[in-house]
Amino acid sequence: MKKDPAFNKTPEFLVPFDKAPFYAVRVIPSTMGTIGGLQTNDKFQVLRADGSVIKGLYAGGETANRPFYRRVYTSGTGLGLAYTSGRIAGAEAAQKK
């Protein structure tokens, strides 16, 4: 079967648009996240502006951006941070009870 040069598709996957009304939307693809929250240390304890630890306060996932502080990440990479920071913060908090 011959493919349509514009869409690189075979005719069976092409459907004509030949009846009005027609509508269009502008789509601008992007990748973004919400990392940019609290600064933490390697135990995911939340830090004050002066760098001191706020006792008993932990942050994980997108709330804790220690590895990505003031940086951009792409979708999916935040999952590793979420799993790891949650485990570390949880284990640390459990030891401090």
NUDREN-933083 format. One record per atom (N, C-alpha, C): residue number from 0; residue in one letter; atom name; x, y, z. Coordinates in nm, 4 decimals, decimal comma. Example, Ala and Ser with C-alpha at 12.3 -4.5 7.8 and 13.67 -1.06 7.14 Angstrom:
2
@n: 0	res: A	atom: N	px: 1,3190	py: -0,5690	pz: 0,7800
@n: 0	res: A	atom: CA	px: 1,2300	py: -0,4500	pz: 0,7800
@n: 0	res: A	atom: C	px: 1,3200	py: -0,3300	pz: 0,7800
@n: 1	res: S	atom: N	px: 1,2850	py: -0,2250	pz: 0,7080
@n: 1	res: S	atom: CA	px: 1,3670	py: -0,1060	pz: 0,7140
@n: 1	res: S	atom: C	px: 1,2900	py: 0,0030	pz: 0,7870
//
This chain:
97
@n: 0	res: M	atom: N	px: 0,0830	py: -0,1194	pz: 0,0000
@n: 0	res: M	atom: CA	px: 0,0000	py: 0,0000	pz: 0,0000
@n: 0	res: M	atom: C	px: 0,0872	py: 0,1255	pz: 0,0000
@n: 1	res: K	atom: N	px: 0,0400	py: 0,2242	pz: -0,0690
@n: 1	res: K	atom: CA	px: 0,1119	py: 0,3502	pz: -0,0765
@n: 1	res: K	atom: C	px: 0,0761	py: 0,4378	pz: 0,0433
@n: 2	res: K	atom: N	px: 0,1775	py: 0,5029	pz: 0,1008
@n: 2	res: K	atom: CA	px: 0,1548	py: 0,5900	pz: 0,2156
@n: 2	res: K	atom: C	px: 0,1356	py: 0,7340	pz: 0,1704
@n: 3	res: D	atom: N	px: 0,0523	py: 0,8054	pz: 0,2440
@n: 3	res: D	atom: CA	px: 0,0336	py: 0,9477	pz: 0,2195
@n: 3	res: D	atom: C	px: 0,1634	py: 1,0197	pz: 0,2571
@n: 4	res: P	atom: N	px: 0,2198	py: 1,1012	pz: 0,1696
@n: 4	res: P	atom: CA	px: 0,3486	py: 1,1644	pz: 0,1994
@n: 4	res: P	atom: C	px: 0,3410	py: 1,2671	pz: 0,3132
@n: 5	res: A	atom: N	px: 0,2276	py: 1,3289	pz: 0,3319
@n: 5	res: A	atom: CA	px: 0,2167	py: 1,4318	pz: 0,4358
@n: 5	res: A	atom: C	px: 0,2108	py: 1,3716	pz: 0,5766
@n: 6	res: F	atom: N	px: 0,1438	py: 1,2588	pz: 0,5907
@n: 6	res: F	atom: CA	px: 0,1231	py: 1,2008	pz: 0,7233
@n: 6	res: F	atom: C	px: 0,1935	py: 1,0671	pz: 0,7441
@n: 7	res: N	atom: N	px: 0,2535	py: 1,0136	pz: 0,6405
@n: 7	res: N	atom: CA	px: 0,3224	py: 0,8849	pz: 0,6463
@n: 7	res: N	atom: C	px: 0,2296	py: 0,7736	pz: 0,6964
@n: 8	res: K	atom: N	px: 0,1055	py: 0,7772	pz: 0,6493
@n: 8	res: K	atom: CA	px: 0,0041	py: 0,6782	pz: 0,6890
@n: 8	res: K	atom: C	px: -0,0534	py: 0,6110	pz: 0,5657
@n: 9	res: T	atom: N	px: -0,0972	py: 0,4869	pz: 0,5826
@n: 9	res: T	atom: CA	px: -0,1663	py: 0,4174	pz: 0,4741
@n: 9	res: T	atom: C	px: -0,3111	py: 0,4649	pz: 0,4701
@n: 10	res: P	atom: N	px: -0,3780	py: 0,4548	pz: 0,3548
@n: 10	res: P	atom: CA	px: -0,5147	py: 0,5064	pz: 0,3394
@n: 10	res: P	atom: C	px: -0,6136	py: 0,4559	pz: 0,4449
@n: 11	res: E	atom: N	px: -0,5955	py: 0,3347	pz: 0,4929
@n: 11	res: E	atom: CA	px: -0,6913	py: 0,2813	pz: 0,5916
@n: 11	res: E	atom: C	px: -0,6923	py: 0,3602	pz: 0,7224
@n: 12	res: F	atom: N	px: -0,5858	py: 0,4356	pz: 0,7494
@n: 12	res: F	atom: CA	px: -0,5783	py: 0,5144	pz: 0,8727
@n: 12	res: F	atom: C	px: -0,6062	py: 0,6627	pz: 0,8508
@n: 13	res: L	atom: N	px: -0,6473	py: 0,6995	pz: 0,7305
@n: 13	res: L	atom: CA	px: -0,6784	py: 0,8387	pz: 0,6990
@n: 13	res: L	atom: C	px: -0,8282	py: 0,8554	pz: 0,6776
@n: 14	res: V	atom: N	px: -0,8858	py: 0,9543	pz: 0,7430
@n: 14	res: V	atom: CA	px: -1,0280	py: 0,9837	pz: 0,7296
@n: 14	res: V	atom: C	px: -1,0412	py: 1,1277	pz: 0,6834
@n: 15	res: P	atom: N	px: -1,1112	py: 1,1523	pz: 0,5745
@n: 15	res: P	atom: CA	px: -1,1231	py: 1,2902	pz: 0,5261
@n: 15	res: P	atom: C	px: -1,2162	py: 1,3745	pz: 0,6142
@n: 16	res: F	atom: N	px: -1,1823	py: 1,4994	pz: 0,6271
@n: 16	res: F	atom: CA	px: -1,2692	py: 1,5978	pz: 0,6932
@n: 16	res: F	atom: C	px: -1,3297	py: 1,6809	pz: 0,5814
@n: 17	res: D	atom: N	px: -1,4532	py: 1,6468	pz: 0,5437
@n: 17	res: D	atom: CA	px: -1,5116	py: 1,7147	pz: 0,4287
@n: 17	res: D	atom: C	px: -1,6481	py: 1,7751	pz: 0,4561
@n: 18	res: K	atom: N	px: -1,6872	py: 1,7825	pz: 0,5829
@n: 18	res: K	atom: CA	px: -1,8168	py: 1,8402	pz: 0,6159
@n: 18	res: K	atom: C	px: -1,7979	py: 1,9426	pz: 0,7275
@n: 19	res: A	atom: N	px: -1,8442	py: 2,0648	pz: 0,7037
@n: 19	res: A	atom: CA	px: -1,8343	py: 2,1718	pz: 0,8034
@n: 19	res: A	atom: C	px: -1,9343	py: 2,1462	pz: 0,9158
@n: 20	res: P	atom: N	px: -1,9180	py: 2,2022	pz: 1,0317
@n: 20	res: P	atom: CA	px: -1,8209	py: 2,3056	pz: 1,0682
@n: 20	res: P	atom: C	px: -1,6855	py: 2,2447	pz: 1,1070
@n: 21	res: F	atom: N	px: -1,5819	py: 2,3232	pz: 1,0855
@n: 21	res: F	atom: CA	px: -1,4468	py: 2,2836	pz: 1,1213
@n: 21	res: F	atom: C	px: -1,3993	py: 2,3700	pz: 1,2375
@n: 22	res: Y	atom: N	px: -1,3218	py: 2,3110	pz: 1,3261
@n: 22	res: Y	atom: CA	px: -1,2669	py: 2,3837	pz: 1,4404
@n: 22	res: Y	atom: C	px: -1,1177	py: 2,3524	pz: 1,4508
@n: 23	res: A	atom: N	px: -1,0454	py: 2,4455	pz: 1,5069
@n: 23	res: A	atom: CA	px: -0,9023	py: 2,4247	pz: 1,5272
@n: 23	res: A	atom: C	px: -0,8612	py: 2,4828	pz: 1,6617
@n: 24	res: V	atom: N	px: -0,7608	py: 2,4220	pz: 1,7200
@n: 24	res: V	atom: CA	px: -0,7028	py: 2,4748	pz: 1,8433
@n: 24	res: V	atom: C	px: -0,5510	py: 2,4761	pz: 1,8275
@n: 25	res: R	atom: N	px: -0,4896	py: 2,5709	pz: 1,8929
@n: 25	res: R	atom: CA	px: -0,3444	py: 2,5766	pz: 1,8910
@n: 25	res: R	atom: C	px: -0,2934	py: 2,4976	pz: 2,0120
@n: 26	res: V	atom: N	px: -0,2066	py: 2,4032	pz: 1,9871
@n: 26	res: V	atom: CA	px: -0,1499	py: 2,3199	pz: 2,0926
@n: 26	res: V	atom: C	px: 0,0001	py: 2,3435	pz: 2,0960
@n: 27	res: I	atom: N	px: 0,0500	py: 2,3766	pz: 2,2146
@n: 27	res: I	atom: CA	px: 0,1937	py: 2,3962	pz: 2,2318
@n: 27	res: I	atom: C	px: 0,2415	py: 2,2933	pz: 2,3335
@n: 28	res: P	atom: N	px: 0,3016	py: 2,1851	pz: 2,2879
@n: 28	res: P	atom: CA	px: 0,3475	py: 2,0814	pz: 2,3799
@n: 28	res: P	atom: C	px: 0,4586	py: 2,1337	pz: 2,4710
@n: 29	res: S	atom: N	px: 0,4545	py: 2,0893	pz: 2,5943
@n: 29	res: S	atom: CA	px: 0,5610	py: 2,1275	pz: 2,6876
@n: 29	res: S	atom: C	px: 0,5723	py: 2,0224	pz: 2,7966
@n: 30	res: T	atom: N	px: 0,6829	py: 2,0247	pz: 2,8626
@n: 30	res: T	atom: CA	px: 0,7068	py: 1,9366	pz: 2,9758
@n: 30	res: T	atom: C	px: 0,7406	py: 2,0249	pz: 3,0942
@n: 31	res: M	atom: N	px: 0,6717	py: 2,0039	pz: 3,2035
@n: 31	res: M	atom: CA	px: 0,7011	py: 2,0848	pz: 3,3206
@n: 31	res: M	atom: C	px: 0,6623	py: 2,0118	pz: 3,4475
@n: 32	res: G	atom: N	px: 0,7080	py: 2,0610	pz: 3,5581
@n: 32	res: G	atom: CA	px: 0,6753	py: 2,0034	pz: 3,6871
@n: 32	res: G	atom: C	px: 0,6633	py: 2,1130	pz: 3,7899
@n: 33	res: T	atom: N	px: 0,6437	py: 2,0749	pz: 3,9125
@n: 33	res: T	atom: CA	px: 0,6244	py: 2,1732	pz: 4,0181
@n: 33	res: T	atom: C	px: 0,7384	py: 2,1762	pz: 4,1179
@n: 34	res: I	atom: N	px: 0,8501	py: 2,1097	pz: 4,0847
@n: 34	res: I	atom: CA	px: 0,9628	py: 2,1127	pz: 4,1775
@n: 34	res: I	atom: C	px: 1,0082	py: 2,2561	pz: 4,1959
@n: 35	res: G	atom: N	px: 1,0360	py: 2,2929	pz: 4,3153
@n: 35	res: G	atom: CA	px: 1,0792	py: 2,4282	pz: 4,3470
@n: 35	res: G	atom: C	px: 1,0384	py: 2,4627	pz: 4,4890
@n: 36	res: G	atom: N	px: 1,0203	py: 2,3638	pz: 4,5705
@n: 36	res: G	atom: CA	px: 0,9690	py: 2,3841	pz: 4,7054
@n: 36	res: G	atom: C	px: 1,0758	py: 2,4010	pz: 4,8099
@n: 37	res: L	atom: N	px: 1,0635	py: 2,3269	pz: 4,9157
@n: 37	res: L	atom: CA	px: 1,1468	py: 2,3409	pz: 5,0341
@n: 37	res: L	atom: C	px: 1,2876	py: 2,2868	pz: 5,0133
@n: 38	res: Q	atom: N	px: 1,3836	py: 2,3546	pz: 5,0725
@n: 38	res: Q	atom: CA	px: 1,5199	py: 2,3026	pz: 5,0695
@n: 38	res: Q	atom: C	px: 1,5330	py: 2,1997	pz: 5,1814
@n: 39	res: T	atom: N	px: 1,6015	py: 2,0895	pz: 5,1496
@n: 39	res: T	atom: CA	px: 1,6200	py: 1,9814	pz: 5,2453
@n: 39	res: T	atom: C	px: 1,7659	py: 1,9379	pz: 5,2472
@n: 40	res: N	atom: N	px: 1,7997	py: 1,8605	pz: 5,3505
@n: 40	res: N	atom: CA	px: 1,9336	py: 1,8006	pz: 5,3555
@n: 40	res: N	atom: C	px: 1,9258	py: 1,6580	pz: 5,3021
@n: 41	res: D	atom: N	px: 2,0324	py: 1,5792	pz: 5,3186
@n: 41	res: D	atom: CA	px: 2,0335	py: 1,4438	pz: 5,2629
@n: 41	res: D	atom: C	px: 1,9425	py: 1,3462	pz: 5,3370
@n: 42	res: K	atom: N	px: 1,8867	py: 1,3880	pz: 5,4507
@n: 42	res: K	atom: CA	px: 1,7884	py: 1,3069	pz: 5,5230
@n: 42	res: K	atom: C	px: 1,6469	py: 1,3572	pz: 5,4951
@n: 43	res: F	atom: N	px: 1,6356	py: 1,4531	pz: 5,4048
@n: 43	res: F	atom: CA	px: 1,5100	py: 1,5173	pz: 5,3646
@n: 43	res: F	atom: C	px: 1,4412	py: 1,5885	pz: 5,4805
@n: 44	res: Q	atom: N	px: 1,5241	py: 1,6390	pz: 5,5728
@n: 44	res: Q	atom: CA	px: 1,4752	py: 1,7281	pz: 5,6770
@n: 44	res: Q	atom: C	px: 1,4672	py: 1,8675	pz: 5,6162
@n: 45	res: V	atom: N	px: 1,3600	py: 1,9382	pz: 5,6455
@n: 45	res: V	atom: CA	px: 1,3422	py: 2,0724	pz: 5,5894
@n: 45	res: V	atom: C	px: 1,4375	py: 2,1694	pz: 5,6589
@n: 46	res: L	atom: N	px: 1,4956	py: 2,2589	pz: 5,5781
@n: 46	res: L	atom: CA	px: 1,5928	py: 2,3557	pz: 5,6287
@n: 46	res: L	atom: C	px: 1,5347	py: 2,4966	pz: 5,6315
@n: 47	res: R	atom: N	px: 1,5765	py: 2,5717	pz: 5,7316
@n: 47	res: R	atom: CA	px: 1,5439	py: 2,7141	pz: 5,7377
@n: 47	res: R	atom: C	px: 1,6311	py: 2,7883	pz: 5,6357
@n: 48	res: A	atom: N	px: 1,6030	py: 2,9162	pz: 5,6185
@n: 48	res: A	atom: CA	px: 1,6807	py: 2,9988	pz: 5,5248
@n: 48	res: A	atom: C	px: 1,8282	py: 3,0024	pz: 5,5625
@n: 49	res: D	atom: N	px: 1,8584	py: 2,9902	pz: 5,6926
@n: 49	res: D	atom: CA	px: 1,9985	py: 2,9933	pz: 5,7369
@n: 49	res: D	atom: C	px: 2,0665	py: 2,8570	pz: 5,7260
@n: 50	res: G	atom: N	px: 1,9939	py: 2,7550	pz: 5,6801
@n: 50	res: G	atom: CA	px: 2,0495	py: 2,6212	pz: 5,6623
@n: 50	res: G	atom: C	px: 2,0319	py: 2,5286	pz: 5,7803
@n: 51	res: S	atom: N	px: 1,9752	py: 2,5781	pz: 5,8901
@n: 51	res: S	atom: CA	px: 1,9535	py: 2,4923	pz: 6,0071
@n: 51	res: S	atom: C	px: 1,8285	py: 2,4063	pz: 5,9871
@n: 52	res: V	atom: N	px: 1,8263	py: 2,2905	pz: 6,0536
@n: 52	res: V	atom: CA	px: 1,7180	py: 2,1934	pz: 6,0411
@n: 52	res: V	atom: C	px: 1,5970	py: 2,2361	pz: 6,1241
@n: 53	res: I	atom: N	px: 1,4771	py: 2,2209	pz: 6,0660
@n: 53	res: I	atom: CA	px: 1,3531	py: 2,2400	pz: 6,1411
@n: 53	res: I	atom: C	px: 1,3172	py: 2,1039	pz: 6,1988
@n: 54	res: K	atom: N	px: 1,3326	py: 2,0879	pz: 6,3281
@n: 54	res: K	atom: CA	px: 1,3155	py: 1,9585	pz: 6,3953
@n: 54	res: K	atom: C	px: 1,1765	py: 1,8998	pz: 6,3690
@n: 55	res: G	atom: N	px: 1,1767	py: 1,7736	pz: 6,3276
@n: 55	res: G	atom: CA	px: 1,0522	py: 1,6998	pz: 6,3068
@n: 55	res: G	atom: C	px: 0,9807	py: 1,7272	pz: 6,1762
@n: 56	res: L	atom: N	px: 1,0376	py: 1,8107	pz: 6,0896
@n: 56	res: L	atom: CA	px: 0,9718	py: 1,8425	pz: 5,9622
@n: 56	res: L	atom: C	px: 1,0518	py: 1,7831	pz: 5,8469
@n: 57	res: Y	atom: N	px: 0,9859	py: 1,6977	pz: 5,7694
@n: 57	res: Y	atom: CA	px: 1,0476	py: 1,6300	pz: 5,6557
@n: 57	res: Y	atom: C	px: 0,9673	py: 1,6625	pz: 5,5307
@n: 58	res: A	atom: N	px: 1,0329	py: 1,6545	pz: 5,4187
@n: 58	res: A	atom: CA	px: 0,9648	py: 1,6783	pz: 5,2914
@n: 58	res: A	atom: C	px: 1,0157	py: 1,5785	pz: 5,1888
@n: 59	res: G	atom: N	px: 0,9275	py: 1,5330	pz: 5,1019
@n: 59	res: G	atom: CA	px: 0,9649	py: 1,4381	pz: 4,9984
@n: 59	res: G	atom: C	px: 0,8967	py: 1,4706	pz: 4,8674
@n: 60	res: G	atom: N	px: 0,9376	py: 1,4008	pz: 4,7633
@n: 60	res: G	atom: CA	px: 0,8769	py: 1,4192	pz: 4,6315
@n: 60	res: G	atom: C	px: 0,9002	py: 1,5585	pz: 4,5779
@n: 61	res: E	atom: N	px: 0,8005	py: 1,6130	pz: 4,5107
@n: 61	res: E	atom: CA	px: 0,8149	py: 1,7450	pz: 4,4510
@n: 61	res: E	atom: C	px: 0,8202	py: 1,8562	pz: 4,5546
@n: 62	res: T	atom: N	px: 0,7814	py: 1,8269	pz: 4,6789
@n: 62	res: T	atom: CA	px: 0,7900	py: 1,9272	pz: 4,7843
@n: 62	res: T	atom: C	px: 0,9346	py: 1,9491	pz: 4,8250
@n: 63	res: A	atom: N	px: 1,0148	py: 1,8464	pz: 4,8137
@n: 63	res: A	atom: CA	px: 1,1574	py: 1,8540	pz: 4,8481
@n: 63	res: A	atom: C	px: 1,2381	py: 1,8564	pz: 4,7204
@n: 64	res: N	atom: N	px: 1,3090	py: 1,9621	pz: 4,6978
@n: 64	res: N	atom: CA	px: 1,3796	py: 1,9726	pz: 4,5703
@n: 64	res: N	atom: C	px: 1,5306	py: 1,9771	pz: 4,5866
@n: 65	res: R	atom: N	px: 1,5832	py: 1,9201	pz: 4,6914
@n: 65	res: R	atom: CA	px: 1,7277	py: 1,9274	pz: 4,7158
@n: 65	res: R	atom: C	px: 1,8095	py: 1,8891	pz: 4,5929
@n: 66	res: P	atom: N	px: 1,7828	py: 1,7749	pz: 4,5270
@n: 66	res: P	atom: CA	px: 1,8662	py: 1,7393	pz: 4,4112
@n: 66	res: P	atom: C	px: 1,8435	py: 1,8297	pz: 4,2902
@n: 67	res: F	atom: N	px: 1,7272	py: 1,8951	pz: 4,2835
@n: 67	res: F	atom: CA	px: 1,6924	py: 1,9735	pz: 4,1658
@n: 67	res: F	atom: C	px: 1,6777	py: 2,1222	pz: 4,1967
@n: 68	res: Y	atom: N	px: 1,7325	py: 2,1672	pz: 4,3067
@n: 68	res: Y	atom: CA	px: 1,7073	py: 2,3043	pz: 4,3499
@n: 68	res: Y	atom: C	px: 1,7405	py: 2,4049	pz: 4,2415
@n: 69	res: R	atom: N	px: 1,6419	py: 2,4850	pz: 4,2070
@n: 69	res: R	atom: CA	px: 1,6506	py: 2,5870	pz: 4,1021
@n: 69	res: R	atom: C	px: 1,6891	py: 2,5294	pz: 3,9659
@n: 70	res: R	atom: N	px: 1,6458	py: 2,4084	pz: 3,9377
@n: 70	res: R	atom: CA	px: 1,6719	py: 2,3442	pz: 3,8086
@n: 70	res: R	atom: C	px: 1,5413	py: 2,2934	pz: 3,7509
@n: 71	res: V	atom: N	px: 1,5446	py: 2,2557	pz: 3,6264
@n: 71	res: V	atom: CA	px: 1,4274	py: 2,2007	pz: 3,5588
@n: 71	res: V	atom: C	px: 1,4476	py: 2,0513	pz: 3,5427
@n: 72	res: Y	atom: N	px: 1,3416	py: 1,9745	pz: 3,5488
@n: 72	res: Y	atom: CA	px: 1,3499	py: 1,8316	pz: 3,5228
@n: 72	res: Y	atom: C	px: 1,2396	py: 1,7957	pz: 3,4254
@n: 73	res: T	atom: N	px: 1,2514	py: 1,6834	pz: 3,3613
@n: 73	res: T	atom: CA	px: 1,1484	py: 1,6401	pz: 3,2688
@n: 73	res: T	atom: C	px: 1,0572	py: 1,5386	pz: 3,3348
@n: 74	res: S	atom: N	px: 0,9387	py: 1,5245	pz: 3,2818
@n: 74	res: S	atom: CA	px: 0,8389	py: 1,4343	pz: 3,3396
@n: 74	res: S	atom: C	px: 0,8930	py: 1,2936	pz: 3,3571
@n: 75	res: G	atom: N	px: 0,8571	py: 1,2319	pz: 3,4652
@n: 75	res: G	atom: CA	px: 0,9002	py: 1,0952	pz: 3,4932
@n: 75	res: G	atom: C	px: 1,0208	py: 1,0897	pz: 3,5841
@n: 76	res: T	atom: N	px: 1,1112	py: 1,1865	pz: 3,5714
@n: 76	res: T	atom: CA	px: 1,2295	py: 1,1830	pz: 3,6568
@n: 76	res: T	atom: C	px: 1,1947	py: 1,2130	pz: 3,8015
@n: 77	res: G	atom: N	px: 1,0833	py: 1,2783	pz: 3,8244
@n: 77	res: G	atom: CA	px: 1,0403	py: 1,3083	pz: 3,9603
@n: 77	res: G	atom: C	px: 0,9982	py: 1,1843	pz: 4,0382
@n: 78	res: L	atom: N	px: 0,9692	py: 1,0744	pz: 3,9681
@n: 78	res: L	atom: CA	px: 0,9268	py: 0,9521	pz: 4,0363
@n: 78	res: L	atom: C	px: 1,0387	py: 0,8931	pz: 4,1210
@n: 79	res: G	atom: N	px: 1,1593	py: 0,8920	pz: 4,0678
@n: 79	res: G	atom: CA	px: 1,2724	py: 0,8414	pz: 4,1447
@n: 79	res: G	atom: C	px: 1,2940	py: 0,9227	pz: 4,2704
@n: 80	res: L	atom: N	px: 1,2824	py: 1,0541	pz: 4,2575
@n: 80	res: L	atom: CA	px: 1,2946	py: 1,1427	pz: 4,3740
@n: 80	res: L	atom: C	px: 1,1830	py: 1,1158	pz: 4,4732
@n: 81	res: A	atom: N	px: 1,0618	py: 1,0971	pz: 4,4260
@n: 81	res: A	atom: CA	px: 0,9484	py: 1,0726	pz: 4,5154
@n: 81	res: A	atom: C	px: 0,9668	py: 0,9436	pz: 4,5950
@n: 82	res: Y	atom: N	px: 1,0039	py: 0,8360	pz: 4,5262
@n: 82	res: Y	atom: CA	px: 1,0223	py: 0,7073	pz: 4,5948
@n: 82	res: Y	atom: C	px: 1,1368	py: 0,7137	pz: 4,6955
@n: 83	res: T	atom: N	px: 1,2488	py: 0,7684	pz: 4,6498
@n: 83	res: T	atom: CA	px: 1,3678	py: 0,7707	pz: 4,7342
@n: 83	res: T	atom: C	px: 1,3516	py: 0,8644	pz: 4,8526
@n: 84	res: S	atom: N	px: 1,3057	py: 0,9857	pz: 4,8268
@n: 84	res: S	atom: CA	px: 1,2924	py: 1,0822	pz: 4,9356
@n: 84	res: S	atom: C	px: 1,1874	py: 1,0378	pz: 5,0364
@n: 85	res: G	atom: N	px: 1,0807	py: 0,9776	pz: 4,9902
@n: 85	res: G	atom: CA	px: 0,9780	py: 0,9288	pz: 5,0823
@n: 85	res: G	atom: C	px: 1,0308	py: 0,8196	pz: 5,1738
@n: 86	res: R	atom: N	px: 1,1076	py: 0,7300	pz: 5,1171
@n: 86	res: R	atom: CA	px: 1,1654	py: 0,6204	pz: 5,1975
@n: 86	res: R	atom: C	px: 1,2667	py: 0,6740	pz: 5,2989
@n: 87	res: I	atom: N	px: 1,3545	py: 0,7618	pz: 5,2528
@n: 87	res: I	atom: CA	px: 1,4567	py: 0,8163	pz: 5,3426
@n: 87	res: I	atom: C	px: 1,3927	py: 0,9011	pz: 5,4518
@n: 88	res: A	atom: N	px: 1,3010	py: 0,9898	pz: 5,4147
@n: 88	res: A	atom: CA	px: 1,2341	py: 1,0753	pz: 5,5130
@n: 88	res: A	atom: C	px: 1,1547	py: 0,9916	pz: 5,6130
@n: 89	res: G	atom: N	px: 1,0842	py: 0,8893	pz: 5,5636
@n: 89	res: G	atom: CA	px: 1,0059	py: 0,8031	pz: 5,6517
@n: 89	res: G	atom: C	px: 1,0924	py: 0,7262	pz: 5,7494
@n: 90	res: A	atom: N	px: 1,2025	py: 0,6718	pz: 5,7012
@n: 90	res: A	atom: CA	px: 1,2938	py: 0,5970	pz: 5,7882
@n: 90	res: A	atom: C	px: 1,3572	py: 0,6887	pz: 5,8928
@n: 91	res: E	atom: N	px: 1,3949	py: 0,8078	pz: 5,8506
@n: 91	res: E	atom: CA	px: 1,4535	py: 0,9051	pz: 5,9428
@n: 91	res: E	atom: C	px: 1,3525	py: 0,9473	pz: 6,0491
@n: 92	res: A	atom: N	px: 1,2310	py: 0,9761	pz: 6,0075
@n: 92	res: A	atom: CA	px: 1,1256	py: 1,0186	pz: 6,1028
@n: 92	res: A	atom: C	px: 1,0936	py: 0,9046	pz: 6,2008
@n: 93	res: A	atom: N	px: 1,0930	py: 0,7809	pz: 6,1528
@n: 93	res: A	atom: CA	px: 1,0633	py: 0,6673	pz: 6,2399
@n: 93	res: A	atom: C	px: 1,1716	py: 0,6494	pz: 6,3478
@n: 94	res: Q	atom: N	px: 1,2955	py: 0,6799	pz: 6,3143
@n: 94	res: Q	atom: CA	px: 1,4039	py: 0,6698	pz: 6,4115
@n: 94	res: Q	atom: C	px: 1,3960	py: 0,7792	pz: 6,5175
@n: 95	res: K	atom: N	px: 1,3353	py: 0,8904	pz: 6,4868
@n: 95	res: K	atom: CA	px: 1,3309	py: 1,0066	pz: 6,5762
@n: 95	res: K	atom: C	px: 1,2100	py: 1,0071	pz: 6,6683
@n: 96	res: K	atom: N	px: 1,1226	py: 0,9082	pz: 6,6590
@n: 96	res: K	atom: CA	px: 0,9981	py: 0,9101	pz: 6,7376
@n: 96	res: K	atom: C	px: 1,0164	py: 0,9148	pz: 6,8829
//
